[in-house]
Amino acid sequence: MSEPLLIDLSKPGRKAYCYPPLDLPRGFDQALPELPPELQRQTAARLPEVAELDVVRHFTRLSSLVHGVDNGMYPLGSCTMKYNPKLGEHIAAMDQFTQIHPLQDISTVQGCLSVMYNLLEDLSSITGMSWGSLQPCAGAHGEYTGLKMIRSYFLKRGETERVKVLIPVSAHGTNPASAAVVGFDVVEVKSNKEGLVDVEDLASKLDHTVAALMLTNPNTLGLFETDILKISEMVHKAGGLLYYDGANMNAIMGMATPGDMGFDVIHLNLHKTFSTPHGGGGPGSGPVMVNDRLRPFLPKPDIELTDSGYVYRWDDEDSIGKVSMFWGNFLVILRAYVYILRMGSEGIKAASRHAVLNANYLASKLGQRISIPYGKLCMHEFVASASALKQQYGVTAQDVAKALIDEGYHPPTVYFPLIVDEALMFEPTESESVESLDRFIEAFLRILDLAKDDPKILKDAPHHCPVGRLDEVRAVKEPDLRY
Ligand SMILES: *Cc1c(COP(=O)(O)O)cnc(C)c1O
Protein backbone atom coordinates (compact mmCIF):
# COMPACT_ATOMS: atom_id res chain seq x y z
CA MET A 1 0.00 0.00 0.00
CA SER A 2 1.40 3.40 -0.84
CA GLU A 3 2.04 5.89 1.90
CA PRO A 4 0.11 9.18 1.63
CA LEU A 5 2.03 12.44 1.75
CA LEU A 6 1.82 14.44 4.97
CA ILE A 7 0.01 17.17 3.07
CA ASP A 8 -2.72 14.63 2.21
CA LEU A 9 -3.13 13.86 5.91
CA SER A 10 -3.42 17.55 6.76
CA LYS A 11 -6.49 18.90 8.65
CA PRO A 12 -6.78 22.67 9.31
CA GLY A 13 -5.85 23.57 12.87
CA ARG A 14 -4.30 20.23 13.78
CA LYS A 15 -0.92 20.65 15.48
CA ALA A 16 2.06 18.49 16.34
CA TYR A 17 3.11 20.68 19.26
CA CYS A 18 1.63 22.16 22.39
CA TYR A 19 3.34 25.11 24.08
CA PRO A 20 2.21 27.28 26.98
CA PRO A 21 0.94 30.74 25.90
CA LEU A 22 3.62 33.35 25.18
CA ASP A 23 4.32 35.39 28.32
CA LEU A 24 6.96 37.77 26.95
CA PRO A 25 6.02 41.47 26.83
CA ARG A 26 4.42 42.66 23.60
CA GLY A 27 6.86 44.03 21.07
CA PHE A 28 9.83 42.07 22.49
CA ASP A 29 10.92 41.21 18.96
CA GLN A 30 10.77 44.74 17.57
CA ALA A 31 14.53 45.05 17.53
CA LEU A 32 14.57 42.64 14.59
CA PRO A 33 14.79 44.38 11.21
CA GLU A 34 11.79 44.04 8.90
CA LEU A 35 12.28 41.94 5.78
CA PRO A 36 12.09 43.98 2.58
CA PRO A 37 8.47 43.87 1.31
CA GLU A 38 9.37 41.99 -1.88
CA LEU A 39 10.70 39.13 0.25
CA GLN A 40 7.64 38.94 2.48
CA ARG A 41 4.98 36.34 1.77
CA GLN A 42 1.58 37.55 0.72
CA THR A 43 -0.18 34.36 1.77
CA ALA A 44 0.66 31.89 4.51
CA ALA A 45 2.87 28.94 3.49
CA ARG A 46 0.90 25.79 2.71
CA LEU A 47 2.30 23.44 5.29
CA PRO A 48 0.80 20.17 6.46
CA GLU A 49 -1.19 20.47 9.68
CA VAL A 50 -0.98 17.13 11.41
CA ALA A 51 -0.78 15.67 14.90
CA GLU A 52 2.53 14.44 16.31
CA LEU A 53 1.32 10.84 16.09
CA ASP A 54 0.53 11.29 12.38
CA VAL A 55 4.09 12.48 11.77
CA VAL A 56 5.67 9.68 13.80
CA ARG A 57 3.59 6.97 12.09
CA HIS A 58 4.20 8.46 8.65
CA PHE A 59 7.98 8.36 8.97
CA THR A 60 8.00 5.01 10.77
CA ARG A 61 5.98 3.46 7.92
CA LEU A 62 8.27 5.06 5.34
CA SER A 63 11.36 3.73 7.11
CA SER A 64 9.95 0.20 6.94
CA LEU A 65 9.51 0.51 3.16
CA VAL A 66 13.20 1.25 2.67
CA HIS A 67 15.55 -1.54 1.69
CA GLY A 68 19.11 -1.34 2.99
CA VAL A 69 21.97 -3.65 3.89
CA ASP A 70 20.64 -3.70 7.46
CA ASN A 71 17.43 -5.46 6.43
CA GLY A 72 18.44 -7.56 3.44
CA MET A 73 21.04 -8.47 0.87
CA TYR A 74 21.95 -5.67 -1.52
CA PRO A 75 23.98 -7.23 -4.36
CA LEU A 76 24.10 -4.04 -6.46
CA GLY A 77 27.10 -4.65 -8.74
CA SER A 78 29.70 -1.88 -8.95
CA CYS A 79 28.33 -0.19 -5.82
CA THR A 80 29.87 -2.35 -3.07
CA MET A 81 26.95 -2.25 -0.67
CA LYS A 82 28.73 -3.83 2.26
CA TYR A 83 27.66 -3.92 5.89
CA ASN A 84 28.48 -0.76 7.86
CA PRO A 85 29.68 -1.63 11.33
CA LYS A 86 27.67 0.17 14.00
CA LEU A 87 30.90 1.14 15.75
CA GLY A 88 31.68 3.49 12.86
CA GLU A 89 28.20 5.00 13.04
CA HIS A 90 28.54 5.47 16.79
CA ILE A 91 31.88 7.24 16.53
CA ALA A 92 30.74 9.39 13.59
CA ALA A 93 27.82 10.59 15.75
CA MET A 94 30.03 11.74 18.66
CA ASP A 95 29.86 15.43 19.57
CA GLN A 96 33.65 15.60 19.47
CA PHE A 97 33.42 15.10 15.70
CA THR A 98 30.09 16.66 14.83
CA GLN A 99 30.21 19.83 16.96
CA ILE A 100 33.32 21.36 15.45
CA HIS A 101 33.83 24.00 12.79
CA PRO A 102 36.41 23.92 10.01
CA LEU A 103 37.47 27.49 10.81
CA GLN A 104 38.11 27.03 14.51
CA ASP A 105 41.65 27.42 15.79
CA ILE A 106 43.84 24.61 14.51
CA SER A 107 45.13 23.86 18.03
CA THR A 108 41.58 22.75 18.96
CA VAL A 109 41.14 20.23 16.11
CA GLN A 110 44.41 18.33 16.28
CA GLY A 111 42.54 15.04 16.85
CA CYS A 112 40.50 15.44 13.67
CA LEU A 113 43.61 16.39 11.70
CA SER A 114 45.34 13.29 13.00
CA VAL A 115 42.41 11.19 11.72
CA MET A 116 42.86 12.68 8.23
CA TYR A 117 46.64 12.45 8.30
CA ASN A 118 46.67 8.85 9.53
CA LEU A 119 44.01 7.86 7.03
CA LEU A 120 46.12 9.31 4.20
CA GLU A 121 49.04 7.22 5.45
CA ASP A 122 46.89 4.06 5.52
CA LEU A 123 45.43 4.73 2.09
CA SER A 124 48.92 5.37 0.72
CA SER A 125 50.02 1.94 1.84
CA ILE A 126 46.80 0.22 0.67
CA THR A 127 47.15 1.79 -2.80
CA GLY A 128 50.94 1.84 -3.09
CA MET A 129 50.94 5.60 -3.64
CA SER A 130 52.93 8.38 -1.95
CA TRP A 131 50.22 10.74 -0.72
CA GLY A 132 46.76 12.07 -1.46
CA SER A 133 43.92 14.44 -0.77
CA LEU A 134 40.67 13.73 1.05
CA GLN A 135 38.83 16.70 -0.42
CA PRO A 136 36.82 15.07 -3.25
CA CYS A 137 33.30 14.15 -2.07
CA ALA A 138 32.49 11.26 -4.45
CA GLY A 139 34.16 8.86 -6.82
CA ALA A 140 33.26 11.04 -9.78
CA HIS A 141 34.65 14.08 -7.95
CA GLY A 142 37.90 12.15 -7.39
CA GLU A 143 38.02 11.38 -11.12
CA TYR A 144 37.61 15.07 -11.88
CA THR A 145 40.35 15.97 -9.41
CA GLY A 146 42.79 13.33 -10.67
CA LEU A 147 42.27 14.25 -14.32
CA LYS A 148 42.63 17.93 -13.51
CA MET A 149 46.02 17.12 -11.95
CA ILE A 150 47.02 15.20 -15.08
CA ARG A 151 46.03 18.22 -17.16
CA SER A 152 48.11 20.56 -14.98
CA TYR A 153 51.05 18.17 -15.20
CA PHE A 154 51.09 18.29 -19.00
CA LEU A 155 50.45 22.02 -19.16
CA LYS A 156 53.42 22.58 -16.88
CA ARG A 157 55.57 20.44 -19.16
CA GLY A 158 54.33 22.35 -22.18
CA GLU A 159 52.79 19.24 -23.70
CA THR A 160 49.59 21.00 -24.71
CA GLU A 161 48.91 18.54 -27.53
CA ARG A 162 47.95 15.82 -25.03
CA VAL A 163 44.20 16.26 -25.18
CA LYS A 164 42.90 12.68 -25.24
CA VAL A 165 41.95 10.27 -22.48
CA LEU A 166 41.60 6.62 -23.48
CA ILE A 167 38.81 4.72 -21.72
CA PRO A 168 37.76 1.08 -22.20
CA VAL A 169 34.20 0.49 -23.43
CA SER A 170 33.37 -1.41 -20.25
CA ALA A 171 34.15 1.62 -18.04
CA HIS A 172 31.79 3.17 -15.52
CA GLY A 173 29.84 6.04 -17.09
CA THR A 174 31.42 8.59 -14.77
CA ASN A 175 34.85 8.02 -16.41
CA PRO A 176 34.09 9.54 -19.82
CA ALA A 177 31.88 12.16 -18.18
CA SER A 178 34.68 13.34 -15.86
CA ALA A 179 37.21 13.39 -18.70
CA ALA A 180 34.86 15.53 -20.75
CA VAL A 181 34.20 17.92 -17.87
CA VAL A 182 37.96 18.48 -17.44
CA GLY A 183 38.16 19.27 -21.17
CA PHE A 184 39.70 16.09 -22.57
CA ASP A 185 38.55 14.28 -25.70
CA VAL A 186 37.37 10.78 -24.85
CA VAL A 187 38.59 7.91 -27.02
CA GLU A 188 37.20 4.40 -26.51
CA VAL A 189 39.44 1.36 -26.21
CA LYS A 190 37.90 -1.95 -27.29
CA SER A 191 37.54 -5.04 -25.15
CA ASN A 192 38.81 -8.37 -26.43
CA LYS A 193 36.75 -11.55 -26.40
CA GLU A 194 37.83 -12.30 -22.83
CA GLY A 195 36.37 -8.95 -21.69
CA LEU A 196 39.81 -7.41 -21.06
CA VAL A 197 41.52 -4.42 -22.65
CA ASP A 198 42.30 -5.17 -26.29
CA VAL A 199 46.03 -4.48 -26.19
CA GLU A 200 46.36 -4.17 -29.98
CA ASP A 201 43.57 -1.64 -30.13
CA LEU A 202 45.23 0.26 -27.29
CA ALA A 203 48.58 0.27 -29.11
CA SER A 204 46.96 1.68 -32.23
CA LYS A 205 45.55 4.61 -30.27
CA LEU A 206 48.63 5.56 -28.23
CA ASP A 207 50.51 8.60 -29.48
CA HIS A 208 51.73 12.06 -28.44
CA THR A 209 48.14 13.34 -28.19
CA VAL A 210 47.20 10.93 -25.36
CA ALA A 211 47.27 12.34 -21.84
CA ALA A 212 46.09 9.25 -19.99
CA LEU A 213 44.52 5.84 -19.96
CA MET A 214 41.74 5.54 -17.41
CA LEU A 215 41.16 2.04 -16.15
CA THR A 216 39.54 0.12 -13.35
CA ASN A 217 41.18 -3.13 -12.34
CA PRO A 218 39.42 -5.48 -11.77
CA ASN A 219 37.22 -4.03 -14.49
CA THR A 220 33.44 -3.67 -14.41
CA LEU A 221 33.03 -7.28 -15.57
CA GLY A 222 34.81 -8.28 -12.36
CA LEU A 223 37.87 -9.42 -14.30
CA PHE A 224 41.49 -8.70 -13.45
CA GLU A 225 43.46 -7.15 -16.31
CA THR A 226 46.19 -9.76 -16.58
CA ASP A 227 48.20 -7.62 -19.03
CA ILE A 228 48.25 -4.65 -16.69
CA LEU A 229 52.07 -4.38 -16.43
CA LYS A 230 52.41 -4.47 -20.19
CA ILE A 231 49.61 -1.93 -20.53
CA SER A 232 51.15 0.53 -18.08
CA GLU A 233 54.53 0.20 -19.75
CA MET A 234 52.98 0.91 -23.15
CA VAL A 235 51.19 4.03 -21.90
CA HIS A 236 54.23 5.41 -20.10
CA LYS A 237 56.41 4.74 -23.11
CA ALA A 238 54.04 6.84 -25.19
CA GLY A 239 54.45 9.65 -22.65
CA GLY A 240 50.98 9.25 -21.12
CA LEU A 241 49.89 8.71 -17.53
CA LEU A 242 47.67 6.04 -15.97
CA TYR A 243 44.55 6.80 -14.01
CA TYR A 244 43.10 4.06 -11.80
CA ASP A 245 39.41 4.08 -10.99
CA GLY A 246 39.62 2.57 -7.50
CA ALA A 247 35.92 1.89 -7.00
CA ASN A 248 36.71 -1.83 -7.27
CA MET A 249 39.44 -1.77 -4.62
CA ASN A 250 37.24 -4.08 -2.53
CA ALA A 251 38.60 -6.93 -4.64
CA ILE A 252 42.34 -6.51 -4.13
CA MET A 253 43.04 -4.80 -0.79
CA GLY A 254 46.17 -6.18 0.82
CA MET A 255 46.87 -8.35 -2.24
CA ALA A 256 47.97 -5.96 -4.97
CA THR A 257 48.34 -2.19 -5.30
CA PRO A 258 47.65 0.18 -8.19
CA GLY A 259 51.10 1.63 -7.42
CA ASP A 260 52.74 -1.69 -8.23
CA MET A 261 50.63 -1.97 -11.38
CA GLY A 262 52.19 1.29 -12.59
CA PHE A 263 49.34 3.75 -12.03
CA ASP A 264 50.13 7.42 -11.40
CA VAL A 265 46.88 8.50 -9.76
CA ILE A 266 43.87 6.75 -8.31
CA HIS A 267 40.64 7.66 -6.62
CA LEU A 268 39.06 5.53 -3.93
CA ASN A 269 35.40 5.36 -3.02
CA LEU A 270 35.62 5.41 0.77
CA HIS A 271 31.83 5.01 0.84
CA LYS A 272 32.08 1.73 -1.05
CA THR A 273 35.29 0.04 0.00
CA PHE A 274 35.61 1.33 3.57
CA SER A 275 31.98 1.30 4.79
CA THR A 276 29.53 4.27 5.14
CA PRO A 277 25.89 3.80 4.17
CA HIS A 278 25.58 5.22 0.67
CA GLY A 279 22.30 4.26 -0.93
CA GLY A 280 20.23 7.07 -2.34
CA GLY A 281 23.10 9.26 -3.40
CA GLY A 282 25.36 10.17 -0.55
CA PRO A 283 27.25 11.35 1.35
CA GLY A 284 30.47 10.07 -0.16
CA SER A 285 34.19 10.56 -0.19
CA GLY A 286 36.47 9.99 -3.18
CA PRO A 287 40.07 10.71 -2.14
CA VAL A 288 42.75 10.93 -4.82
CA MET A 289 46.05 9.20 -4.18
CA VAL A 290 49.14 9.94 -6.30
CA ASN A 291 52.73 8.91 -6.87
CA ASP A 292 55.65 11.35 -6.58
CA ARG A 293 55.22 12.52 -10.16
CA LEU A 294 51.80 14.03 -9.49
CA ARG A 295 52.18 14.90 -5.82
CA PRO A 296 52.99 18.61 -6.41
CA PHE A 297 49.63 18.99 -8.15
CA LEU A 298 47.45 17.74 -5.26
CA PRO A 299 44.64 20.03 -4.09
CA LYS A 300 45.58 22.31 -1.24
CA PRO A 301 45.79 22.70 1.65
CA ASP A 302 47.79 19.61 2.52
CA ILE A 303 48.16 18.46 6.12
CA GLU A 304 51.65 18.25 7.54
CA LEU A 305 52.92 16.91 10.85
CA THR A 306 55.45 19.29 12.46
CA ASP A 307 57.10 19.48 15.89
CA SER A 308 54.24 21.69 17.04
CA GLY A 309 51.50 19.39 15.75
CA TYR A 310 49.44 19.20 12.55
CA VAL A 311 49.37 22.26 10.30
CA TYR A 312 47.81 23.11 6.95
CA ARG A 313 50.13 23.76 3.99
CA TRP A 314 48.93 26.28 1.46
CA ASP A 315 52.17 27.08 -0.37
CA ASP A 316 52.32 24.39 -3.10
CA GLU A 317 52.57 26.47 -6.27
CA ASP A 318 51.68 23.68 -8.68
CA SER A 319 48.56 22.68 -6.75
CA ILE A 320 45.32 22.62 -8.72
CA GLY A 321 43.76 24.49 -5.76
CA LYS A 322 40.75 23.58 -3.69
CA VAL A 323 38.12 21.16 -5.00
CA SER A 324 35.87 21.21 -1.94
CA MET A 325 34.72 23.57 0.70
CA PHE A 326 36.96 22.93 3.68
CA TRP A 327 38.16 19.33 4.08
CA GLY A 328 35.65 17.12 2.29
CA ASN A 329 33.04 14.89 3.92
CA PHE A 330 34.78 14.52 7.24
CA LEU A 331 32.37 12.03 8.82
CA VAL A 332 32.78 9.62 5.88
CA ILE A 333 36.54 10.00 6.20
CA LEU A 334 36.22 9.22 9.91
CA ARG A 335 34.14 6.08 9.29
CA ALA A 336 36.77 4.84 6.81
CA TYR A 337 39.50 5.39 9.38
CA VAL A 338 37.52 3.54 12.07
CA TYR A 339 36.87 0.70 9.60
CA ILE A 340 40.56 0.34 8.76
CA LEU A 341 41.67 0.52 12.40
CA ARG A 342 39.06 -2.01 13.46
CA MET A 343 39.96 -4.46 10.69
CA GLY A 344 43.74 -4.14 10.78
CA SER A 345 45.88 -5.10 7.81
CA GLU A 346 44.97 -8.79 8.10
CA GLY A 347 41.27 -7.97 8.34
CA ILE A 348 41.40 -5.71 5.29
CA LYS A 349 43.01 -8.49 3.31
CA ALA A 350 40.46 -11.02 4.58
CA ALA A 351 37.62 -8.70 3.53
CA SER A 352 38.86 -8.77 -0.07
CA ARG A 353 39.40 -12.51 -0.03
CA HIS A 354 35.86 -13.08 1.22
CA ALA A 355 34.41 -10.62 -1.28
CA VAL A 356 36.06 -12.58 -4.10
CA LEU A 357 35.11 -15.95 -2.61
CA ASN A 358 31.46 -14.92 -2.21
CA ALA A 359 31.26 -13.61 -5.77
CA ASN A 360 32.75 -16.81 -7.17
CA TYR A 361 30.43 -18.97 -5.06
CA LEU A 362 27.42 -17.07 -6.37
CA ALA A 363 28.74 -17.10 -9.94
CA SER A 364 29.39 -20.84 -9.89
CA LYS A 365 25.86 -21.60 -8.60
CA LEU A 366 23.97 -19.13 -10.79
CA GLY A 367 26.20 -19.93 -13.75
CA GLN A 368 24.68 -23.42 -13.90
CA ARG A 369 21.37 -21.85 -14.96
CA ILE A 370 22.17 -18.48 -16.52
CA SER A 371 24.92 -17.44 -18.90
CA ILE A 372 27.95 -15.56 -17.54
CA PRO A 373 29.55 -14.52 -20.82
CA TYR A 374 32.96 -13.35 -19.60
CA GLY A 375 35.45 -15.09 -17.38
CA LYS A 376 35.61 -18.44 -15.63
CA LEU A 377 36.81 -16.90 -12.39
CA CYS A 378 35.73 -13.46 -11.31
CA MET A 379 36.97 -11.04 -8.69
CA HIS A 380 34.46 -9.27 -6.42
CA GLU A 381 31.59 -9.13 -8.93
CA PHE A 382 30.36 -10.76 -12.13
CA VAL A 383 27.94 -10.04 -14.94
CA ALA A 384 25.28 -12.54 -16.04
CA SER A 385 23.17 -12.21 -19.17
CA ALA A 386 19.40 -12.71 -19.39
CA SER A 387 19.67 -12.75 -23.18
CA ALA A 388 18.58 -16.40 -23.51
CA LEU A 389 15.62 -15.88 -21.16
CA LYS A 390 14.51 -13.01 -23.32
CA GLN A 391 14.72 -15.06 -26.50
CA GLN A 392 13.01 -18.14 -25.06
CA TYR A 393 10.36 -16.67 -22.75
CA GLY A 394 10.39 -12.91 -23.34
CA VAL A 395 11.69 -12.35 -19.80
CA THR A 396 14.21 -9.51 -19.54
CA ALA A 397 16.91 -8.55 -17.05
CA GLN A 398 14.51 -5.86 -15.84
CA ASP A 399 11.81 -8.47 -15.12
CA VAL A 400 14.24 -10.63 -13.15
CA ALA A 401 15.43 -7.61 -11.17
CA LYS A 402 11.86 -6.59 -10.31
CA ALA A 403 10.97 -10.16 -9.28
CA LEU A 404 13.92 -10.19 -6.87
CA ILE A 405 12.30 -7.26 -5.04
CA ASP A 406 9.30 -9.49 -4.32
CA GLU A 407 11.71 -12.05 -2.88
CA GLY A 408 13.05 -9.43 -0.45
CA TYR A 409 16.26 -8.51 -2.25
CA HIS A 410 17.61 -5.33 -3.72
CA PRO A 411 18.02 -5.94 -7.45
CA PRO A 412 21.45 -6.31 -9.00
CA THR A 413 22.72 -3.60 -11.34
CA VAL A 414 21.02 -4.02 -14.73
CA TYR A 415 21.92 -3.11 -18.33
CA PHE A 416 25.50 -2.25 -17.35
CA PRO A 417 28.19 -2.72 -18.55
CA LEU A 418 26.86 -2.15 -22.04
CA ILE A 419 29.00 -4.85 -23.65
CA VAL A 420 26.79 -7.56 -22.08
CA ASP A 421 23.29 -8.00 -23.53
CA GLU A 422 20.54 -7.98 -20.85
CA ALA A 423 23.19 -7.57 -18.16
CA LEU A 424 22.65 -8.47 -14.51
CA MET A 425 25.65 -7.48 -12.42
CA PHE A 426 26.03 -9.04 -8.98
CA GLU A 427 28.29 -8.02 -6.14
CA PRO A 428 27.45 -9.94 -2.95
CA THR A 429 30.34 -8.36 -0.94
CA GLU A 430 32.16 -10.02 1.93
CA SER A 431 29.36 -9.22 4.38
CA GLU A 432 27.09 -12.14 3.46
CA SER A 433 27.32 -15.59 5.02
CA VAL A 434 27.11 -18.75 2.94
CA GLU A 435 23.58 -19.32 4.29
CA SER A 436 22.37 -15.95 3.10
CA LEU A 437 23.99 -16.55 -0.31
CA ASP A 438 22.19 -19.91 -0.50
CA ARG A 439 18.84 -18.27 0.23
CA PHE A 440 19.52 -15.73 -2.50
CA ILE A 441 20.44 -18.49 -4.96
CA GLU A 442 17.19 -20.35 -4.17
CA ALA A 443 15.18 -17.19 -4.77
CA PHE A 444 16.97 -16.58 -8.05
CA LEU A 445 16.37 -20.13 -9.25
CA ARG A 446 12.66 -19.85 -8.34
CA ILE A 447 12.52 -16.81 -10.61
CA LEU A 448 14.21 -18.72 -13.44
CA ASP A 449 11.60 -21.50 -13.03
CA LEU A 450 8.83 -18.92 -13.23
CA ALA A 451 10.34 -17.52 -16.41
CA LYS A 452 9.59 -20.86 -18.01
CA ASP A 453 6.32 -21.75 -16.28
CA ASP A 454 4.57 -18.44 -15.77
CA PRO A 455 6.43 -15.49 -17.33
CA LYS A 456 3.38 -13.23 -16.91
CA ILE A 457 4.00 -13.12 -13.14
CA LEU A 458 7.50 -11.80 -13.77
CA LYS A 459 6.27 -9.28 -16.31
CA ASP A 460 4.00 -7.78 -13.63
CA ALA A 461 6.57 -7.88 -10.80
CA PRO A 462 7.03 -6.45 -8.26
CA HIS A 463 3.73 -7.44 -6.68
CA HIS A 464 4.40 -6.40 -3.09
CA CYS A 465 5.68 -2.85 -3.48
CA PRO A 466 3.81 0.44 -3.16
CA VAL A 467 4.99 1.26 -6.69
CA GLY A 468 5.92 -1.17 -9.46
CA ARG A 469 7.28 -0.21 -12.83
CA LEU A 470 8.20 3.44 -12.90
CA ASP A 471 8.70 5.46 -16.03
CA GLU A 472 12.38 5.90 -15.32
CA VAL A 473 13.19 7.89 -18.44
CA ARG A 474 10.44 10.38 -17.71
CA ALA A 475 11.51 10.63 -14.08
CA VAL A 476 14.97 11.68 -15.26
CA LYS A 477 13.89 13.93 -18.12
CA GLU A 478 10.97 15.63 -16.38
CA PRO A 479 11.63 15.40 -12.65
CA ASP A 480 8.54 16.61 -10.82
CA LEU A 481 9.77 17.26 -7.32
CA ARG A 482 6.95 19.49 -6.08
CA TYR A 483 3.59 18.51 -4.73
C1 LIG B 1 30.68 3.97 -8.16
C2 LIG B 1 31.69 4.02 -9.21
C3 LIG B 1 32.18 5.26 -9.68
C4 LIG B 1 31.62 6.60 -9.25
O1 LIG B 1 31.64 6.83 -7.88
P1 LIG B 1 30.59 7.82 -7.20
O2 LIG B 1 31.02 7.87 -5.78
O3 LIG B 1 29.24 7.20 -7.39
O4 LIG B 1 30.70 9.14 -7.87
C5 LIG B 1 33.18 5.22 -10.62
N1 LIG B 1 33.66 4.06 -11.12
C6 LIG B 1 33.19 2.85 -10.71
C7 LIG B 1 33.79 1.60 -11.29
C8 LIG B 1 32.19 2.79 -9.75
O5 LIG B 1 31.73 1.61 -9.35
The ligand as an SDF file (V2000), in Angstrom:
LIG
                    3D

 15 15  0  0  0  0  0  0  0  0999 V2000
   30.6820    3.9750   -8.1620 C   0  0  0  0  0  0  0  0  0  0  0  0
   31.6930    4.0180   -9.2130 C   0  0  0  0  0  0  0  0  0  0  0  0
   32.1800    5.2560   -9.6830 C   0  0  0  0  0  0  0  0  0  0  0  0
   31.6240    6.6020   -9.2500 C   0  0  0  0  0  0  0  0  0  0  0  0
   31.6400    6.8260   -7.8820 O   0  0  0  0  0  0  0  0  0  0  0  0
   30.5850    7.8170   -7.1980 P   0  0  0  0  0  0  0  0  0  0  0  0
   31.0250    7.8720   -5.7780 O   0  0  0  0  0  0  0  0  0  0  0  0
   29.2370    7.2040   -7.3880 O   0  0  0  0  0  0  0  0  0  0  0  0
   30.6990    9.1440   -7.8750 O   0  0  0  0  0  0  0  0  0  0  0  0
   33.1830    5.2240  -10.6230 C   0  0  0  0  0  0  0  0  0  0  0  0
   33.6620    4.0580  -11.1250 N   0  0  0  0  0  0  0  0  0  0  0  0
   33.1940    2.8550  -10.7060 C   0  0  0  0  0  0  0  0  0  0  0  0
   33.7930    1.6010  -11.2870 C   0  0  0  0  0  0  0  0  0  0  0  0
   32.1920    2.7910   -9.7470 C   0  0  0  0  0  0  0  0  0  0  0  0
   31.7350    1.6080   -9.3470 O   0  0  0  0  0  0  0  0  0  0  0  0
  1  2  1  0
  2  3  1  0
  2 14  2  0
  3  4  1  0
  3 10  2  0
  4  5  1  0
  5  6  1  0
  6  7  2  0
  6  8  1  0
  6  9  1  0
 10 11  1  0
 11 12  2  0
 12 13  1  0
 12 14  1  0
 14 15  1  0
M  END
$$$$
